[in-house]
Amino acid sequence: MELNPILLGFIAGITVYVGAIPIVFLKTDNRKILGSLTTIAAGILLYLALDIGSKAEELVMKYAKLETIGDFLIRLVITAFALLGVWLSIQYAEKKFSGVIKNPSLVMASTASLGLGLHNVGEGVGIAAALLSGSVVSAMLFTIGFAVHNATEGFGIVGALQFAREVMVKQKLKYAAILSAIAGLPVMIGASVYYIGSLGDVYLATLYSASAAAVVFAANRMIIYGSGRAIGYGMLFWLMLFIGVALAFTTEGVLELSFSE
């Protein structure tokens, strides 16, 4: 069975809209509800960051031996620069956004979508890598798993827009459409790596590190500007964060069981 990687990337990424658009029509100004949704989304992102970060670690640490110490140090330095480079780049972009967009809620949503877009390139590469290895089941598993995760990321992005009470629903829909595309469609860019061929572990480790960094940045902004200002950092915050992590873990577990060979 031959699958089109670009189509799989599209399926995995387009679901950001599924999570984003309904939140625009959420007729509530209740900061507790909005803050809780944002915190759940942040929990999902933090789980994804740990998951993809562990993949980068495996690709680097397998060279942590005396006979391959040179290869280890090269990979360690490259991935460290990728991690820091993404954080500084998104921070720079956020500063530029702040100069153009005066509404802090829109800045937060824009920064989060940019970070998720960078991360989703990595998701696309995961789909491509599975196809290149000949594992159609893994490619399908990744596609469905990423689609579910991206749907939850959608309400995390657009949840920030709900804090912008002065922005009309029509304008929010416009922002949601643009930000969802920025966040979700880069999965197709990553999936197109299939046509290049197999990537070396240096490139994969770098990409995974950059992807994890982007997700951490997005989650950080959701927590600071969304959760912190809406519900604080008390019991409710930790409960919602746990629910987000648990949702991501459970979803991945169910999909693994469903598609296990």
Legacy VTK file of the C-alpha trace (Angstrom):
# vtk DataFile Version 3.0
C-alpha trace
ASCII
DATASET POLYDATA
POINTS 261 float
0.000 0.000 0.000
1.560 3.260 -1.145
0.705 6.431 0.744
1.247 10.036 -0.299
3.359 11.759 2.391
2.068 15.231 1.507
-1.525 14.065 1.890
-0.726 12.476 5.248
0.940 15.716 6.327
-2.148 17.663 5.283
-4.431 15.347 7.264
-2.210 15.639 10.335
-1.985 19.432 10.139
-5.431 20.557 9.038
-6.978 19.395 12.310
-5.622 22.517 14.012
-8.730 24.147 12.536
-10.931 21.532 14.232
-9.717 22.684 17.617
-9.410 26.362 16.767
-12.628 27.410 15.041
-15.136 26.163 17.685
-13.293 28.109 20.390
-13.824 31.341 18.440
-17.567 30.847 18.874
-17.221 30.037 22.560
-19.515 32.633 24.067
-17.829 33.119 27.399
-15.632 35.700 29.052
-15.034 33.380 31.987
-11.299 33.639 32.570
-11.311 30.433 34.608
-12.665 28.424 31.658
-10.318 30.042 29.142
-7.342 29.711 31.454
-8.148 26.050 32.091
-8.353 25.277 28.362
-5.061 27.066 27.754
-3.385 25.131 30.576
-4.638 21.795 29.235
-3.177 22.705 25.838
0.121 23.635 27.506
0.194 20.237 29.238
-0.247 18.491 25.901
2.588 20.525 24.417
4.925 19.792 27.319
4.336 16.069 26.864
5.112 16.401 23.158
8.288 18.326 23.985
9.454 15.564 26.334
8.572 12.907 23.775
10.381 14.465 20.837
13.244 15.697 23.012
13.904 12.119 24.118
14.275 11.133 20.454
16.940 13.794 19.976
18.692 12.595 23.125
18.788 8.999 21.872
20.371 10.067 18.585
23.083 12.005 20.425
23.735 9.774 23.428
24.369 6.628 21.398
27.722 8.223 20.488
28.648 8.895 24.131
31.517 6.403 24.061
35.281 6.863 24.092
35.657 5.509 20.555
33.029 7.932 19.178
33.614 10.905 21.481
34.243 13.218 18.522
30.909 12.361 16.905
29.205 12.792 20.277
30.646 16.278 20.863
29.746 17.405 17.339
26.139 16.304 17.777
25.970 17.747 21.272
27.121 21.183 20.107
24.886 21.213 17.015
21.736 20.235 18.926
22.540 22.729 21.693
22.812 25.511 19.118
19.548 24.347 17.525
17.806 24.513 20.898
19.102 27.967 21.773
18.771 29.246 18.213
15.059 28.458 18.055
14.381 30.109 21.410
16.247 33.275 20.442
14.647 33.359 16.985
11.093 33.049 18.296
11.854 35.586 21.022
13.053 37.991 18.322
9.919 37.332 16.278
7.772 37.922 19.361
9.464 41.265 19.917
8.723 42.217 16.317
5.117 41.077 16.699
4.781 43.269 19.787
5.904 46.283 17.775
3.277 45.689 15.089
0.464 44.051 17.079
-0.419 46.054 20.169
-2.816 43.510 21.648
-0.852 41.159 23.976
-3.353 38.321 23.458
-2.792 38.416 19.707
0.972 38.498 20.255
0.735 35.394 22.446
-1.406 33.572 19.880
0.945 34.566 17.030
4.042 33.428 18.906
2.417 30.141 19.892
1.369 29.408 16.303
4.890 30.139 15.048
6.404 27.789 17.612
3.914 25.052 16.803
4.535 25.510 13.089
8.247 24.877 13.593
7.430 21.849 15.720
5.050 20.477 13.109
7.808 20.413 10.512
9.329 17.783 12.787
6.047 15.883 12.881
6.049 15.791 9.098
9.582 14.409 9.098
8.382 11.682 11.468
5.740 10.657 8.924
8.295 10.733 6.097
10.812 8.693 8.095
8.194 6.016 8.788
7.355 5.744 5.081
11.039 5.627 4.116
11.578 2.762 6.549
8.709 0.885 4.886
6.435 0.994 7.935
3.036 2.042 6.605
1.422 1.261 9.961
3.798 3.637 11.772
3.111 6.349 9.194
-0.635 5.954 9.761
-0.110 5.927 13.514
1.903 9.142 13.361
-0.666 10.786 11.096
-3.608 9.988 13.361
-1.682 10.798 16.522
-0.437 14.120 15.175
-3.935 14.941 13.904
-5.407 14.437 17.374
-2.632 16.427 19.039
-2.933 19.251 16.525
-6.656 19.517 17.180
-5.923 20.138 20.853
-3.179 22.597 19.933
-5.787 24.535 17.975
-7.768 25.525 21.039
-4.529 26.393 22.788
-3.665 28.913 20.095
-7.102 30.433 19.696
-7.824 30.318 23.417
-5.485 33.283 23.676
-7.695 35.237 21.272
-10.626 34.898 23.647
-8.792 37.102 26.135
-8.927 39.887 23.529
-12.477 40.982 24.346
-12.322 44.064 22.134
-11.755 41.942 19.007
-14.976 41.046 17.186
-15.858 37.433 16.304
-15.373 38.080 12.568
-11.858 39.374 13.198
-11.113 36.460 15.516
-12.159 34.049 12.761
-9.729 35.737 10.384
-6.897 35.529 12.905
-7.801 31.931 13.744
-7.693 30.910 10.084
-4.273 32.487 9.529
-2.711 31.265 12.776
-4.067 27.738 12.299
-2.449 27.582 8.862
0.876 28.793 10.284
0.701 26.173 13.035
-0.652 23.162 11.150
0.293 23.174 7.487
4.099 22.980 8.012
3.527 19.260 8.652
3.410 18.971 4.848
6.802 20.664 4.557
8.322 18.096 6.887
6.569 15.220 5.126
8.071 16.318 1.793
11.460 15.144 3.132
10.270 11.743 1.892
11.201 12.815 -1.634
14.741 13.723 -0.553
15.424 10.355 1.011
16.636 9.220 4.400
18.145 11.877 6.673
21.272 11.244 8.711
21.031 11.144 12.484
22.776 14.534 12.789
20.008 16.195 10.789
17.275 14.312 12.629
18.719 15.122 16.062
18.989 18.794 15.093
15.432 18.854 13.785
14.062 17.109 16.862
15.913 19.528 19.156
14.585 22.537 17.249
11.086 21.057 17.294
11.181 20.443 21.049
12.494 23.971 21.637
9.641 25.479 19.619
7.019 23.558 21.590
8.578 24.499 24.937
8.493 28.170 23.920
4.833 27.950 22.890
3.888 26.171 26.132
5.861 28.728 28.130
3.908 31.602 26.622
0.586 29.851 27.150
1.409 29.296 30.813
2.784 32.774 31.534
0.336 34.914 29.548
-2.685 32.607 29.498
-2.769 30.394 32.567
-0.905 32.706 34.941
-3.078 35.727 34.262
-6.356 33.800 34.188
-6.191 31.150 36.909
-2.837 31.663 38.630
-0.601 28.795 39.707
-2.698 27.139 42.376
-4.401 23.734 42.534
-6.534 24.341 39.427
-3.449 25.135 37.327
-1.674 21.912 38.267
-4.835 19.859 37.793
-5.389 21.233 34.278
-1.704 20.777 33.396
-1.917 17.162 34.557
-5.067 16.615 32.472
-3.222 17.922 29.402
-0.262 15.584 29.939
-2.597 12.669 30.693
-4.647 13.322 27.542
-1.528 13.327 25.365
-0.131 10.192 27.015
-3.457 8.337 26.838
-4.012 9.291 23.198
-0.573 8.029 22.249
-1.086 4.819 24.224
-4.471 4.083 22.640
-3.099 4.691 19.150
-0.078 2.469 19.817
-2.378 -0.349 20.947
-4.744 0.153 18.014
-2.004 0.031 15.383
0.407 -2.393 17.030
1.668 -4.927 14.531
LINES 1 262
261 0 1 2 3 4 5 6 7 8 9 10 11 12 13 14 15 16 17 18 19 20 21 22 23 24 25 26 27 28 29 30 31 32 33 34 35 36 37 38 39 40 41 42 43 44 45 46 47 48 49 50 51 52 53 54 55 56 57 58 59 60 61 62 63 64 65 66 67 68 69 70 71 72 73 74 75 76 77 78 79 80 81 82 83 84 85 86 87 88 89 90 91 92 93 94 95 96 97 98 99 100 101 102 103 104 105 106 107 108 109 110 111 112 113 114 115 116 117 118 119 120 121 122 123 124 125 126 127 128 129 130 131 132 133 134 135 136 137 138 139 140 141 142 143 144 145 146 147 148 149 150 151 152 153 154 155 156 157 158 159 160 161 162 163 164 165 166 167 168 169 170 171 172 173 174 175 176 177 178 179 180 181 182 183 184 185 186 187 188 189 190 191 192 193 194 195 196 197 198 199 200 201 202 203 204 205 206 207 208 209 210 211 212 213 214 215 216 217 218 219 220 221 222 223 224 225 226 227 228 229 230 231 232 233 234 235 236 237 238 239 240 241 242 243 244 245 246 247 248 249 250 251 252 253 254 255 256 257 258 259 260
